[in-house]
C-alpha cells in the first residue's frame, strides 16, 4: 500500500505520474547547466516546483546564466499575463541593491536576454 501523499509542492493531484517524470527531467536539466553552486540549483528547483505544482503557473522554464552563476526562472501567472522573471537564490547569498547595483543591472539584462532566447 502507498503511504500518505507528500505535503507541499510535491503533493500530486490525479496520480501525477507525468508530473513526477517532468520534475525529474527539470532537475536533471538544471543540474546540467553551467552553474557550479549546487545550492543555487536546488533553490531554483524548489521555486520551479512551487510555480508548477503549488501555484499552477504557465510556461515555467529555467535558464542558466553562467556569467553570473545563477538560474533564472521565466513564467506566466496566467496564460494571458506578461512573462515574469525570477532569480531564486539560496540563503547564504547576500544581496544588497546598493552594494550590488552593477550586478543587479547585469542580472536584469542577462536574464531578459536569456529569456528572449528561451521563448523564441
Helices and strands as residue ranges (DSSP letters): G 8-10, H 17-31, H 38-49, I 50-54, E 58-65, E 70-76, E 84-86, H 101-118
